[in-house]
Amino acid sequence: MPNEYFGIAADIHVILYDSTETGLHTTPRVWFLFKALSHRRVSILEGGLQKWVKEGLPTSSQPTESQKREYNAGQWKRRDSMVMQPNEMKEHVKRAAESFRNTLNTISVTAATFTTNSLQNKQPSTQSPNEQNKNENESNNSSNNSSNNSYHPNFTVVDTRSQEEFLGLVESTRGFHVGHIAGSINIQSNILIDDETKTARKPHELRTIFLQDYGIDVTQDNRVVVLCNTGLFSPKVALALYLAGKLRLSLYDGGFEELTKTVDKKFLIVPKAAVEIEQDRSTDNQVTQSETDMDDTGSYANEVNTTEDL
């Protein structure tokens, strides 16, 4: 297809819409594409075609004849940072899983040490003060080394799939991995839509929701990476973040369709007791985390926080 086919040049204001109730079904994906190409003027029509028709605005049933124009995608610098590359995500998934495992091991060691010390405090110690200090220092050094070796990425991953897929409560009908990347946050794409107006929420509303419900401060300078199963619907959450004021955004385009082919499922978090945990939450906000271990498939199990693992 020639690059002038649609009559869009780099200096043209592109306005997107679809025919769904909100006008925000597929348009965010195209919006993100233009943003990644550094297209300066791209907008989404509020309410889409349905709202346009309801307000009695003119429509046409005739094909649109576009003037041929050259679209020079390289006229401005392409924002490669807006698309996370497969190797970068693959490396992140593995390192995040390893860091998560190390954290769990540290928690287990700390808990065991605390229990042992509590018991020792009830009984006369047979160790000299120097020996006790040596053991305490070794324990502290072990904890510090674990902390120093932990993985701290300079971005946050937002997983926009359903909570059931995120927690691994269902089997994917398309054969994609279920469970989630360690440290990722689960935010569904309906966060963008106001239930009453069926249009995008106001920026101040989105800022409040992201901060209070998910702990995301859009004023911070870190990057947020969104992903879903196929890369089609995660741009909805990217658009919500953008409207809230978050400018450093990336899309992992391959989503879990690609991760299924490139990453072993053992690197994903799949809680063993997810069903029981969700039932407990419905009756009591306090959840007691049981012993954490590797499940039979090698996945890190009994991870209880549905929005943030670490």
C-alpha positions in Angstrom: 0.0 0.0 0.0 1.6 3.3 -1.1 2.3 5.8 1.7 0.1 8.4 0.2 -3.0 6.2 0.0 -4.9 7.7 2.9 -4.1 11.3 2.1 -2.4 11.8 5.5 0.7 14.0 5.7 2.8 14.6 8.7 1.3 18.1 9.3 -2.3 16.9 9.0 -4.6 16.9 12.1 -5.8 13.4 12.3 -9.2 12.8 14.1 -10.1 9.2 15.0 -13.5 7.7 15.7 -15.2 4.3 15.7 -18.9 3.3 15.7 -19.1 1.8 19.2 -21.1 3.3 22.1 -18.0 5.0 23.6 -16.0 5.6 20.4 -13.0 4.3 22.4 -12.9 0.6 21.3 -10.2 0.6 18.7 -9.3 4.2 18.4 -6.8 4.2 21.3 -4.7 1.7 19.4 -4.5 3.9 16.3 -3.9 7.0 18.5 -0.9 5.3 20.1 0.5 4.3 16.7 0.5 8.0 15.6 2.0 9.1 18.9 4.8 6.5 18.4 5.5 8.1 15.0 5.7 11.5 16.6 2.6 12.7 14.7 2.0 16.1 16.4 -1.8 16.5 15.9 -3.9 13.4 16.6 -7.2 13.4 18.4 -10.1 11.1 19.2 -13.7 12.3 18.6 -15.5 12.3 21.9 -18.3 9.8 21.9 -17.4 8.5 18.5 -19.8 8.2 15.6 -22.8 7.3 17.7 -22.7 10.6 19.7 -22.1 12.5 16.5 -25.2 11.1 14.9 -27.3 11.6 18.1 -26.4 15.3 18.0 -27.7 15.5 14.5 -24.4 16.3 12.9 -23.9 15.7 9.2 -22.8 12.3 7.8 -22.3 10.9 4.4 -22.7 7.4 2.8 -20.4 8.3 -0.1 -16.7 7.1 -0.2 -14.2 9.8 0.8 -11.8 10.8 -1.9 -8.5 11.6 -0.4 -5.9 13.9 -1.8 -2.7 12.0 -2.3 0.0 13.2 0.1 3.4 11.9 1.1 3.6 10.8 4.7 7.2 11.1 5.8 7.3 9.1 9.0 10.9 10.2 9.6 10.2 13.9 9.4 10.3 13.9 13.2 12.1 11.4 15.3 10.2 8.2 15.8 9.7 7.5 19.5 11.2 4.0 19.7 10.9 4.2 23.5 7.1 4.0 23.1 7.4 0.4 22.0 9.1 -2.0 24.3 11.2 -4.6 22.3 10.7 -8.3 22.8 14.2 -9.0 24.2 13.8 -6.2 26.8 10.5 -7.6 28.0 11.8 -11.2 28.0 14.8 -10.1 30.2 12.5 -8.1 32.5 10.2 -11.1 33.1 13.0 -13.4 34.0 14.8 -10.8 36.3 11.6 -9.8 38.0 10.7 -13.4 38.7 14.2 -14.1 40.1 14.0 -10.9 42.3 10.5 -12.0 43.5 11.9 -15.4 44.5 14.8 -13.9 46.3 12.5 -11.6 48.2 10.4 -14.5 49.3 13.5 -16.4 50.4 14.6 -13.3 52.4 11.2 -13.1 54.1 11.3 -16.8 55.0 14.8 -16.4 56.4 13.8 -13.3 58.4 10.7 -15.0 59.8 12.8 -18.0 60.8 15.4 -15.8 62.4 12.7 -13.9 64.3 11.1 -17.1 65.6 14.5 -18.5 66.6 15.5 -15.3 68.4 12.2 -15.2 70.2 12.7 -18.7 71.5 16.3 -17.9 72.5 15.1 -14.8 74.4 13.0 -17.1 76.6 16.0 -19.4 77.4 19.4 -18.7 78.7 21.9 -18.3 75.8 24.9 -20.6 75.7 26.7 -18.3 73.3 29.1 -15.6 74.4 28.3 -12.0 73.6 30.9 -12.0 70.8 29.4 -15.1 69.2 25.9 -13.6 69.4 27.1 -10.4 67.7 28.9 -12.4 65.0 25.7 -14.3 64.2 23.6 -11.2 64.1 26.1 -9.5 61.8 26.1 -12.5 59.5 22.3 -12.5 59.4 22.2 -8.8 58.7 24.8 -9.1 55.9 22.8 -11.9 54.3 19.7 -9.7 54.3 21.6 -6.7 52.9 23.2 -8.8 50.2 19.8 -10.1 49.1 18.5 -6.5 49.0 21.5 -5.3 47.0 21.1 -8.1 44.5 17.3 -7.4 44.0 16.1 -6.1 40.7 14.8 -2.5 40.5 13.6 -1.7 37.0 13.1 2.0 36.0 9.6 1.3 34.7 6.3 0.0 35.9 4.4 -2.7 34.0 0.6 -2.4 33.8 -1.2 -5.6 32.8 -4.6 -4.7 31.3 -6.1 -8.2 31.0 -8.9 -9.4 33.1 -8.3 -10.1 36.8 -9.1 -13.8 36.2 -6.3 -14.0 33.6 -4.0 -11.9 35.8 -4.5 -14.2 38.8 -4.5 -17.4 36.7 -8.0 -18.3 37.7 -9.0 -19.3 34.2 -7.4 -21.1 31.3 -6.9 -18.9 28.2 -9.2 -19.8 25.4 -6.5 -19.0 22.9 -3.7 -20.9 24.6 -1.9 -17.8 26.0 -0.1 -17.9 29.3 -2.2 -16.9 32.4 -0.8 -15.5 35.6 1.3 -12.3 35.6 4.7 -10.7 35.5 6.2 -10.2 39.0 5.8 -6.6 40.1 3.1 -5.8 37.5 -0.1 -3.9 38.3 -3.5 -5.1 37.0 -5.7 -2.2 35.6 -8.6 -3.0 33.2 -9.2 -0.9 30.2 -12.6 0.2 31.5 -10.8 2.7 33.7 -10.9 5.1 30.8 -14.7 5.2 30.5 -17.1 7.2 32.6 -20.0 4.8 33.2 -22.7 7.6 33.0 -21.5 9.7 30.0 -19.9 6.8 28.1 -17.0 9.1 27.3 -13.5 9.4 28.6 -13.2 10.4 32.3 -11.9 13.8 33.1 -8.1 14.2 33.7 -8.5 15.0 37.4 -10.7 11.9 37.9 -8.1 9.7 36.3 -5.3 11.1 38.3 -7.2 10.4 41.5 -8.0 6.9 40.5 -4.5 6.0 39.4 -3.0 7.4 42.7 -5.5 6.2 45.2 -6.5 2.8 43.7 -3.2 1.8 42.1 -0.5 3.9 43.7 0.6 5.4 40.3 1.7 9.0 40.6 1.5 10.4 37.0 3.8 13.3 38.0 6.8 10.9 38.6 9.3 10.7 35.8 9.3 6.9 35.5 8.1 5.0 32.4 4.9 3.0 32.4 4.7 0.0 30.0 1.2 -1.4 29.2 0.4 -4.8 27.8 -2.5 -7.1 27.2 -2.9 -10.4 25.2 -2.4 -9.0 21.7 -1.6 -5.3 22.0 -5.0 -4.2 20.8 -6.7 -3.0 24.0 -3.9 -2.0 26.4 -3.6 1.4 24.6 -6.9 2.2 26.3 -5.1 2.3 29.6 -2.2 4.2 28.0 -4.6 6.8 26.8 -6.1 7.1 30.3 -2.6 7.6 31.7 -1.8 10.2 29.0 -5.0 12.1 29.7 -4.1 12.0 33.5 -0.8 13.6 32.6 1.6 10.7 32.2 3.8 11.3 29.1 6.4 8.5 29.4 4.5 5.6 28.0 5.4 2.4 26.2 3.5 -0.5 24.7 4.6 -4.1 24.7 2.9 -4.8 21.4 3.3 -8.6 21.4 1.5 -9.0 24.7 1.0 -12.4 26.2 0.6 -13.9 22.7 4.3 -13.2 22.2 5.3 -14.0 25.8 3.7 -17.5 25.5 6.2 -18.2 22.7 9.3 -16.6 24.2 9.0 -17.0 28.0 8.5 -20.2 30.1 5.4 -20.1 32.3 7.5 -20.8 35.3 8.6 -17.1 35.3 5.0 -15.9 35.8 3.2 -15.6 39.1 0.3 -18.0 39.4 -1.2 -18.0 43.0 -2.1 -21.5 44.2 -4.8 -20.2 46.6 -6.2 -17.4 44.4 -9.8 -18.6 44.7 -9.6 -18.8 48.5 -7.9 -15.4 48.6 -10.6 -13.7 46.6 -13.3 -15.3 48.8 -11.5 -14.1 52.0 -11.3 -10.6 50.6 -15.0 -10.5 50.1 -15.6 -11.1 53.8 -12.5 -9.7 55.4 -10.0 -7.2 54.2 -7.2 -8.9 56.1 -5.6 -11.8 54.3 -3.1 -14.1 56.0 -0.4 -15.2 53.6 0.4 -18.9 54.0 3.8 -20.5 53.4 5.1 -19.4 50.0 6.6 -22.0 47.8 7.0 -23.1 44.2 3.9 -24.9 42.8 4.0 -28.2 40.9 4.6 -26.3 37.6 7.5 -24.3 38.9 5.5 -21.0 39.2 5.9 -18.9 42.3 2.8 -19.5 44.4 0.7 -17.9 47.1 1.4 -14.3 46.0 -1.6 -12.5 47.4 -1.5 -8.8 46.2 -3.5 -8.5 43.0 -2.1 -5.1 42.1 1.6 -5.1 43.2 3.8 -8.1 43.9 6.8 -6.4 45.5 
